[in-house]
Amino acid sequence: MIKFLNIDSKKLSIILSLVVLLLIFFSFKTEKDFQRFEIEGNAQGTTYKIIYYAKDAKILKSQVDCILLEIDSSMSIYKEYSLINKFNNNAKGVLMDTHFKKVIEKSTVIAKKTNGDFDITVYPLINLWGFGLQKDKFLPDSMMIKSTLLNVGFKYLQIKSDSLIKKNPQVKIDLNGIAQGYSVDLIASFLQKNKVNNFVVELGGELRINGKKENNKKFMIGIEGVKDQDFLPITKYIEIEKGAVTTSGNYRKFYKSEGKIISHLINPHTGYSVNNELISVTVYAKNAITADGFDNAFMVMGLKKALKFIEQNKSIQAYFIFKDKKGNIKDTCSLGFPNIKSIKN
Amino acid sequence: MERRGFIKNTGLLAGGIMVQNKVVQAFSINKQILNVGVIGCGDRGKGLISVMDGLSDFYNVIAICDVLDFRIKETIAKNKREFILYTDYRKLLENNKIDAVIISVTLSDHFEIAKAALLAGKHIYLEKTMTYNIPQALELSNLKLKHPHQILQIGHQYRYVPLYFKVKDMIEKGYLGKVTQIDCRWDRNSTWRRPITDKSLEKAVNWRMYKEYSGGLVAELLSHQIDFINWAFDTHPDEILATGGIDYYKDGRETYDNVQVMLRYNKEGIVGNFGSTLANAHDGYLFKIKGTKGMVSLLMNEGIYYPEKKQEKELKTIDGVTGATKIEWNKEGGIKIDADNSKDGTWYALKDFYDCIIYKKEPTSNIKTGSNTAFCVHLANQSMYNHKIEYWKDYF
C-alpha cells in the first residue's frame, strides 16, 4: 500500500499525525455540536418542555410560543375568537385554516377506523356531563343524554375542499383529544426544518421523540403509573429513538356524583362516562396526532377490543393499566410496544 | 362490637321501619354510629366535636363534660345543638349509651380519666401526650393489657395524614438513604396564655403554664414530631439532653417558653434536634429528616423531597413523561411529595379510630407508641429541669 502510493515512512508519520489531530479536532467539534438545550413554557392550559441537541441555541422560546398560539387561535374552545368556536356557534360551518383542516382530516380517518370510538362531535355530551366550558356538575338524566346523542356522530361533518360543513346544525366539535398531539408534531417538524434532529417535544404529557442524546444514549420516557405507594410518579420508562407517545386516562379528570365516578372520557355511542376496566392507555405511534387520537379510542374500546384492534393495526402499539375483576391494578401491553423498564431507586 | 352497648340495627332493618332520623339513615348503608362523650371542652375538645360532626355517618356526640361552665356554654353555642351535660366525668362514664370517649383535658388529668374510662368499658381517644409522667404511662399500659378489646388511640393526629404515612414508607424503602439527623422546630411568637376574666380560673385555663399540670412545649408541641420519629423508625431514643428557660414571657409561668431537646438514637445512629420558642415565629413548623440520599422537609400537610446531588442526577435521567403529570422540581431542587391533603390529621385520626373500633384493629397511634412518646417527654422535661442527661430504661 505504502509502496503503491509511493510515500516514505517519514511522510506517513506526518500524515498519520495530521489524521490523528483532525480526528481529535472533529471529536471536540462533535461534542460542541451536541449541546443539550431545554425550553419550557405554558400553553393549552398545560406545560410544555422541549429538549434538543444542537451546536447552539437554534430554537427560541418565542418561536415555539408563536406556533402554539396559532394553534390556540384555531382549535381552542377556551379562546372565544377561535375558529373552532366559530364553527360550534354557527349552523352551517367554517372555512378551515391549514391546522384545522389537517386535524379534522385526521380525526375523520381515526373516527372511521375505530367505528366512532373516537369522535370529535362528542362535545355536546362533554358539556352535558360538566367537563366543557359549562362547569355545572349535575347528573344528566337518560332523556337528556338520548336527545344530545341525536347530535353526536362524525357522519354529521362534511369536508368540502377547505370547508367544514355541518350536516346537522346542532353538531359541535371538541379537538382537545387530538390537538395536543398535532401541536407536538408541529413543533417537531419546526425543529427538523431548523436541522435539529435529536429532540424530545412534550406538551401536556404527549411526546414526540427523534434521535438520541449525549453519548449516543436513547431518550428515556417515563410512563406515569397510577398513584401507588411510591412518592415518585414515575417508576417505569421506555427508550425510544423515533416516534410519539401519548397517554389517556380517567384517573385524574373525574368527579364523584351520587357515589358514581364520572370521568371526562365520554363514550360517543352511549353518551355515558367511560366505565370499563381501563385506568390508562399509553400509545406509541409514528406521530403524536395518531397516538393522541387512538389513546382516547382505546379507552372507550376497553382492553380486549383495543388489543384486538392493535393486532390488526400494528403501526400503533399500546400499554394498558387496568383493574382486574378483583379490583387489583394490573398492566399489560401489546407485543410491539417498546420494552418497559423499571427505574431503580 | 358485640361486647357492649352499640345500637343494634337488625331489628329495625328487618321490620323495614322508615323513620327519618340520622340513625336509621345510617343503618340503611349498614353503618353503625358510635355514641361519643367528650370529656374536656377546651379548644381541642370543641375542635374534635366539629370534626366528628362532619363524620356523622360514624359518630354522634351525645354528651359533653367540662368542669368549667363557660366551656360547656361555648360548646353548645358553637355546635348549636343539645348534648347531655356533665361536670363530673365519672357520671359521663356511667352513661351506658356512650360507646367511646374523647379525653381532651389537662395533661395531668389524662391518666386518671383514661384509667376510669378503660374500667368503664369505653373505647378511648386520648389526647396527646398520653400521660403526664412515666409511672402513669406504665400503669396505663398494664391496665390496657387487661382490656384487650377496647380501643385506646392516642391523639398524635398529625401523623395520620397520608403524607406522613408516605414519608414513613419512603424511609423504609430507602429513598433517604441512611438517616443521621433530624431537625425539628415548632416556633411561635405569642404568649400561649389565654385571657381570663376571673383570676381564680388562672390555673384551670392556663394550665399549660404550670409544671404541676403540663409538660410545657415539649408535651404540647414537640411530642408530635418526637412521636413521628419513634413510629417511623420503630425506635426510641437512648439518651435525652434538654435545656431551656423562661426567656421572654416572665409573667409568672413555670413551664419554659424556650426549649431545645436533643435525642440520641443509638441503634439507628441518629441525632434528633427538637426545639421550640414562643419568641420567634419565622421557622414556624419545621421538620427535616436528613439522609445520605436525600432529605424530606415536612410541613403539616405538605412535604418536599430534596435528593442529594448524586440522586438528583439519577432522577433527572428521564427526558420526558407521558401522562398527566411529571416530576416537578422546585427552584431549590426539591420534588413535592404527592399525597392526599384534602383533610387534616384529626379527620384521618378519627376516621381510623372508628375503623379500629368496628374492625377491631390496633390503632397506629396506640398505647405502645403513646407510652414511648410520653417517656420521651417526661425524660426531656426531667433533663431540662434537673440539668442532666437522661437515659432510656430497660423497664419502659
Interface residues (C-beta under 8 A of the other chain):
Chain A: K49 I51 V200 E202 G204 G205 E206 L207 I209 K213 F219 M220 I221 G222 I223 E224 K227 Q229 D230 F231 L232 P233 I234 Y237 V245 T246 T247 G249 Y251 R252 K253 S280 T282 I343 N345
Chain B: K166 D169 M170 K173 G174 Y175 Y305 L315 T317 I318 D319 G320 V321 T322 G323 A324 T325 K326 I327 I335 I337 D338 A339
